[in-house]
């Protein structure tokens, strides 16, 4: 995934420069970037960020489907992403939402409320880069208030986006003069409009995505490279090290 690794490394480098480099007169300010990472299950989306997280403490990875709307007691909320961090870290994070495509799928309650849209509304306030006030109500007698400046917080939404692929396939198989015989897949470039039409992402959020990074499915050559690797990524190397033996595969 050389192209994806390069694109995400550049994003992390620019984020690091933005929050750490001393500002001089005349310097061009590096803007924060919001990214969507698209690729099939098991292709390395999360692994790239786990590797980067070992080197950069400002990267925070959360599980998208565990998020619930604000007001649901006993659940994990968008505000908890920040309230559980140290104050000096809150305004300088790259927040990586893993399995974000599951979060964006419609979740309609019995009353007709789409909870996915409600959660996206909460993210929109943060992505805009405004100042947001969160209240931690765990201690009702003395609730804690946190004001967070979101100008330097970047968001990354990772997912396989199967619904995007399926919806594109449904449209490509439509009957009529406009029908297409091509099979839709995610090896072609995904656009902002695709995220809105097929991915259930609010247009306001899609419009604030600066980059869409594509990862390709792993093939036989990729798995061979992983298996034969001498570093920790190879499960063969891990087994050999665990038992003190030498393993070779043809």
N, C-alpha and C positions, 0 to 999 in steps of 0.2 A: 504493500500500500504506500509506495514511495510518494506519490502525488499528495495523498491525504496527509501523510506524516509531515511533509514539507509545508503544506498550507496551515496545519494546526500549530507547527513549531513557530512559524512566522507570527501567527496570532498571539501565541504565548509570549514571544520575544517582544512584540510591540506593547503588550499589556505590561510586561516587566519594566520596559523603558518608561512607560507612561507613569507608573506609580513610584519609580525609584530614581529616575534620572533628574538631576537638578535642572530647573528651568532657567534658561538664559534669554535675554531680550532678543527677539527676532526668531526664536525657535518656532518651528511649526508644531503645533500641539497634535499629538497622536490621539485620534478619536478612538473610543471604545468600540469593539466590534461584537456583534451578535451573530452566531453561526448556527446553521442546521447541518448536522452530520447524518447522511443517509447511506445505508448499506445493509445487506442481508445479515441475518443472525449468524454470529460466529466469525465475522470477517475482521474483527479487531477494533471496532469503534470504541468500546469501553477500555480495552487493553491499552490503546494509545494514551488515553487520559490517565489511566492508573499509573502508567510509566512516568508521565509528566508530573503527576501528583507527588511522586517520590522525590522529585527535585525542587518542586515549587509548592510551598505551603499555602499559597493563595488560591490554589485550585481545590474546589469543593465539589464532590460528586454526590448526587442524591438520586434516589429511585423515584421516578416520576409517578408511577401508579400509586405510591403510598400517600401522595398529597391529597388533601381533602379541602373543602371550602372552609373559609374562616367562619367560626361559630360552632363547628362540630367539635364537641368536647372529647378529649381523649384521643384525638387524631393529630397527624402531623400536618402543619399548615405552612403556607409560603413564608409567613413571618418567622416561623421557627428556624428556617434556613439561616437567618441572620441573628436571631436572639440567642441561639446556642453557641455562637462564635464570640471570641473576645472582641471588645469594642474597637481595638486598633485594626482588626482584620476585616470587619464588616463592610467597609467601604472600598475595599481593594480586591475583591474576589472575582475569580472566574467561576461561575456557578454552572456546573455541567449537569443537565437533567437527563439521566439515563432512562431508556424506554419511554421517551417523551411522546412517541406516537400513540402509546396506550393512553397517555394523559389527554391527548387531543381528541380521541375518539368520543363520539357523543355519549353522554351518561345522563339520560333523561329519567328524572324521578317520577313518582306517582302523580305529583302535582304539575307535571309538564316542564319543570325546570331542568335546563341542560347544565349540569354541574361542571362539565368541561368548560363551557363558556364562562362560568363564574370564576373558575380558577384562572383562566386566561385573562380575565379582567384584572385580577390581582397582579399577574405578571406584567401586564401592560403598563401599570403605574411605575414599575421598577425599570422596565426597558426604556421608558421615556427619559430616564436620567434625572428625574425630579427628586426633591426631598420627600421622604415618606416617613410617617410616624407609626411605629408599631407599639402596641400595648401588650405586655405580658400579664395576663390576668390570673396566673397560677396562685398568686398571693392576693386574694381579694381585699385584704385590709391595707395592703401597700403595693398596688400594681406598679410594675416597672414600665417606664416609657423610654423608647429608644428612637431617636431621630437619625435617619440614615440618608446621607447624600449619595444618590445612585449614579452620579456622573461617571465614576470609574469602575462600575460593576458591569462585567460582560456576561452574557448568557449563551450557553451552548445547548442545543436541543438535539439529542442523539436518538436514532430509532431506525428500525427496519422499514417502517412505513408500508406495511403490507397492504393497508387499506388504500394507499395511494396507487400501488401497483394494480390491485384488484379493480378499482374504479376506472383506471385508465384502460384496463383490458375490457371491461364491460362496454365502455364507450367505443373502443376500436372494433367490437363485434356487433355494433348496431346494424340494423337492417335498413336499407334504403340507398339512395344515390350517394349519400355522404359516408357510407360505410367504408371501413378500411380492412384490408386483409392482413395487415401487419400485426404482430403480437407485441403488446406493450410490455416493457420491462424497465428496470431501474438502472440498466447499464447506460442508457441515454441520459442526457442532462436533465435534471429536475429544476423547474423554474419556480419563481415566486407564485405565479398563477396556479401551478400544479398544487402547491401547498394549500392554497385557498380552496380550489375546486374539489380536490380529491383528498386532501389531508385534514380537513376540518379545522385548519388554523385560521384564526380571525385575520381579516385583511389588514387590520391595524398592526398586528404583530408581524405578519409576513412582510409588511412594508418596512419594518425596522430590522429585518434580517439583512446583514451586509454581505454574507457569503454562504453559499450552499456547497458543502464538501461531499463528494461522492466516493464511496469505497466499493470495490469490486468483489464479487464472490471469489473465494479461494479455490484454486484448481489443484490438480495432482502435483504440479511442480512446486506450488507454494507449500503444500503439506510435506513434500519431500525435503524442501529447504528447512522447514521447521524441525522435522524429525532428525535431520543430520546435523543440525546446528550444535556447536560446542558450548553454547552459553545456556543460561537457565531456562530459556524458552522451550527447549526440547524436552518432552516427557521421557524420551529415551535416556538423555543425559541425567535426568532426575533419578530414574530408576537405577542407572549404573552407579551414580554417586551414593544412593541410599544403601545398596547392597555391596558396594566395593568391587564391582565386576566391570568387564568391558563388553559392550554390546555393539554389534555392527549389523546393518541391514543392507541387503542388495536392492 
